C-alpha cells in the first residue's frame, strides 16, 4: 500500500498557503461572486508539480481558475507519493473554494 503525495505540512498547511497567496479577482470581488475550482495535477517523483489543469470552475468568475492555477504553481515542492517503498508520480485533485466576505 502506498502514500498519496502531499503538500509539506499536510492539507491544512496547503489551505493556509492558498488563502495566504490567493488574490481575489477584482471583478468577482466587486460583484460579490464567490468562486470555486477543482485543480488536477501530477506530483512528480521529485516533488515538482506538472500537468496542472482545471477540472471544474465557477462559470460566473472564470478569473478565479486562473488565479488558483497561479497559486498552486507557486507552491514549493510537494512530498511525492510512495508505492512499495518507491517514490512514484501521482495525480492529485484539489478543490479550492473562496467566498466573498
MIDRENLUM-547789 format. One record per residue: residue in three letters; y, x, z of N, C-alpha, C in turn. Coordinates in steps of 0.02 Angstrom, whole numbers, always signed. Layout:
N
   residuo   n_north   n_east     n_up   ca_north   ca_east    ca_up   c_north   c_east     c_up
       Ala         Y        X        Z          Y         X        Z         Y        X        Z
...
***
This chain:
101
   residuo   n_north   n_east     n_up   ca_north   ca_east    ca_up   c_north   c_east     c_up
       Unk       -59      +42       +0         +0        +0       +0       +62      +44       +0
       Unk      +115      +23      -33       +174       +63      -39      +234      +34       -4
       Unk      +287      +72       -4       +350       +50      +25      +400      +39      -32
       Unk      +441      -13      -27       +490       -26      -79      +549      +22      -71
       Unk      +583      +35     -126       +643       +76     -124      +695      +42      -82
       Unk      +736      +82      -47       +787       +51       -5      +850      +95       -2
       Unk      +904      +62      +12       +968       +96      +23      +962     +135      +87
       Unk      +992     +194      +89       +991      +234     +151     +1023     +193     +206
       Unk      +987     +180     +259      +1012      +139     +314      +986      +68     +312
       Unk      +953      +49     +256       +922       -17     +252      +968      -70     +221
       Unk      +943     -132     +223       +977      -188     +192     +1045     -203     +224
       Unk     +1049     -198     +290      +1112      -212     +325     +1165     -161     +305
       Unk     +1145      -98     +298      +1192       -46     +277     +1214      -57     +206
       Unk     +1169      -82     +163      +1188       -96      +94     +1239     -152      +91
       Unk     +1228     -206     +129      +1275      -262     +131     +1344     -237     +154
       Unk     +1344     -196     +206      +1407      -169     +232     +1442     -126     +179
       Unk     +1403      -85     +143      +1430       -43      +89     +1462      -87      +36
       Unk     +1428     -140      +14      +1454      -184      -38     +1518     -218      -14
       Unk     +1518     -246      +46      +1577      -281      +70     +1636     -234      +78
       Unk     +1622     -171      +95      +1674      -121     +104     +1705     -100      +38
       Unk     +1665      -94      -15      +1687       -67      -79     +1708     -121     -130
       Unk     +1687     -182     -119      +1698      -236     -168     +1772     -255     -170
       Unk     +1800     -255     -230      +1869      -278     -240     +1864     -346     -275
       Unk     +1883     -398     -238      +1876      -466     -264     +1918     -474     -327
       Unk     +1890     -499     -381      +1930      -509     -442     +1990     -554     -428
       Unk     +2049     -530     -448      +2112      -563     -431     +2114     -637     -453
       Unk     +2094     -649     -515      +2096      -718     -541     +2052     -764     -499
       Unk     +1994     -741     -481      +1947      -782     -442     +1973     -793     -371
       Unk     +2002     -741     -343      +2029      -746     -276     +2086     -796     -275
       Unk     +2132     -790     -323      +2190      -835     -325     +2170     -907     -339
       Unk     +2114     -916     -374      +2090      -984     -390     +2042    -1010     -337
       Unk     +2027     -970     -286      +1982      -992     -232     +1910     -997     -254
       Unk     +1889     -957     -303      +1821      -961     -328     +1776     -911     -292
       Unk     +1726     -936     -257      +1676      -892     -227     +1629     -869     -282
       Unk     +1597     -812     -272      +1555      -786     -325     +1488     -762     -300
       Unk     +1441     -760     -346      +1376      -732     -331     +1347     -702     -394
       Unk     +1304     -654     -384      +1272      -620     -440     +1206     -592     -414
       Unk     +1158     -587     -458      +1096      -553     -442     +1090     -494     -489
       Unk     +1084     -435     -460      +1080      -373     -498     +1009     -346     -494
       Unk      +983     -326     -552       +917      -294     -554      +927     -222     -578
       Unk      +890     -177     -548       +895      -106     -567      +831      -70     -548
       Unk      +826       -9     -574       +769       +34     -559      +793      +89     -512
       Unk      +755     +102     -459       +767      +160     -417      +718     +213     -442
       Unk      +745     +266     -468       +703      +320     -496      +669     +359     -440
       Unk      +622     +401     -458       +584      +441     -409      +630     +486     -368
       Unk      +688     +506     -397       +734      +549     -360      +789     +510     -324
       Unk      +785     +442     -325       +832      +401     -289      +892     +379     -330
       Unk      +900     +403     -391       +954      +380     -434      +941     +309     -457
       Unk      +994     +273     -474       +986      +205     -500      +993     +207     -575
       Unk      +953     +165     -609       +958      +160     -682      +945      +88     -702
       Unk      +959      +73     -765       +944        +7     -794      +975      -51     -755
       Unk     +1036      -43     -733      +1070       -97     -696     +1086     -154     -743
       Unk     +1064     -214     -725      +1077      -273     -765     +1093     -332     -720
       Unk     +1129     -379     -748      +1145      -441     -712     +1093     -493     -732
       Unk     +1059     -520     -682      +1007      -570     -694     +1037     -640     -692
       Unk     +1081     -652     -644      +1117      -717     -638     +1187     -702     -616
       Unk     +1234     -744     -638      +1303      -735     -616     +1339     -802     -613
       Unk     +1395     -801     -578      +1438      -860     -572     +1473     -872     -638
       Unk     +1464     -931     -666      +1496      -948     -730     +1572     -952     -723
       Unk     +1596     -973     -666      +1668      -982     -656     +1705     -916     -646
       Unk     +1669     -863     -630      +1701      -798     -617     +1658     -741     -644
       Unk     +1656     -732     -711      +1615      -678     -739     +1638     -608     -718
       Unk     +1701     -602     -698      +1726      -537     -675     +1689     -514     -612
       Unk     +1662     -561     -576      +1625      -546     -514     +1566     -500     -530
       Unk     +1530     -514     -584      +1471      -475     -603     +1490     -403     -619
       Unk     +1544     -393     -656      +1566      -326     -673     +1584     -286     -611
       Unk     +1616     -318     -563      +1635      -283     -501     +1573     -267     -460
       Unk     +1525     -313     -457      +1463      -300     -420     +1425     -241     -451
       Unk     +1422     -238     -517      +1389      -181     -551     +1425     -116     -534
       Unk     +1491     -117     -535      +1530       -57     -519     +1513      -32     -449
       Unk     +1511      -78     -401      +1497       -59     -332     +1427      -31     -325
       Unk     +1377      -65     -352      +1308       -41     -346     +1300      +27     -379
       Unk     +1331      +36     -438      +1327      +101     -473     +1357     +157     -430
       Unk     +1407     +140     -389      +1441      +191     -349     +1402     +210     -286
       Unk     +1348     +175     -272      +1310      +191     -211     +1276     +259     -219
       Unk     +1268     +292     -163      +1234      +357     -164     +1160     +346     -180
       Unk     +1124     +401     -185      +1052      +395     -200     +1017     +352     -148
       Unk      +968     +317     -171       +926      +274     -128      +864     +313     -108
       Unk      +828     +285      -60       +762      +313      -42      +712     +281      -90
       Unk      +679     +321     -132       +634      +291     -182      +574     +257     -149
       Unk      +543     +213     -188       +482      +180     -164      +425     +229     -164
       Unk      +374     +212     -126       +314      +254     -122      +253     +212     -134
       Unk      +205     +241     -168       +140      +210     -178       +89     +266     -173
       Unk       +39     +256     -131        -14      +307     -120       +16     +375     -102
       Unk       +69     +374      -62       +100      +437      -38      +144     +472      -88
       Unk      +153     +443     -147       +194      +474     -200      +256     +431     -212
       Unk      +312     +465     -227       +372      +428     -246      +360     +398     -315
       Unk      +383     +335     -324       +375      +300     -388      +440     +267     -408
       Unk      +447     +255     -473       +502      +214     -498      +488     +143     -475
       Unk      +540     +108     -454       +528       +39     -434      +589       -4     -448
       Unk      +575      -67     -465       +628      -115     -477      +652     -144     -411
       Unk      +717     -157     -407       +745      -194     -352      +788     -249     -382
       Unk      +791     -305     -349       +833      -360     -370      +870     -383     -308
       Unk      +936     -380     -311       +976      -395     -252     +1030     -447     -267
       Unk     +1034     -498     -224      +1089      -546     -231     +1151     -519     -195
       Unk     +1209     -532     -225      +1272      -515     -193     +1314     -579     -196
       Unk     +1334     -601     -137      +1374      -663     -132     +1437     -648      -93
       Unk     +1492     -672     -118      +1556      -664      -84     +1592     -731      -84
       Unk     +1625     -746      -30      +1662      -809      -26     +1736     -794      -14
       Unk     +1777     -836      -42      +1849      -832      -30     +1862     -861      +39
       Unk     +1896     -823      +80      +1910      -847     +148     +1972     -889     +151
***
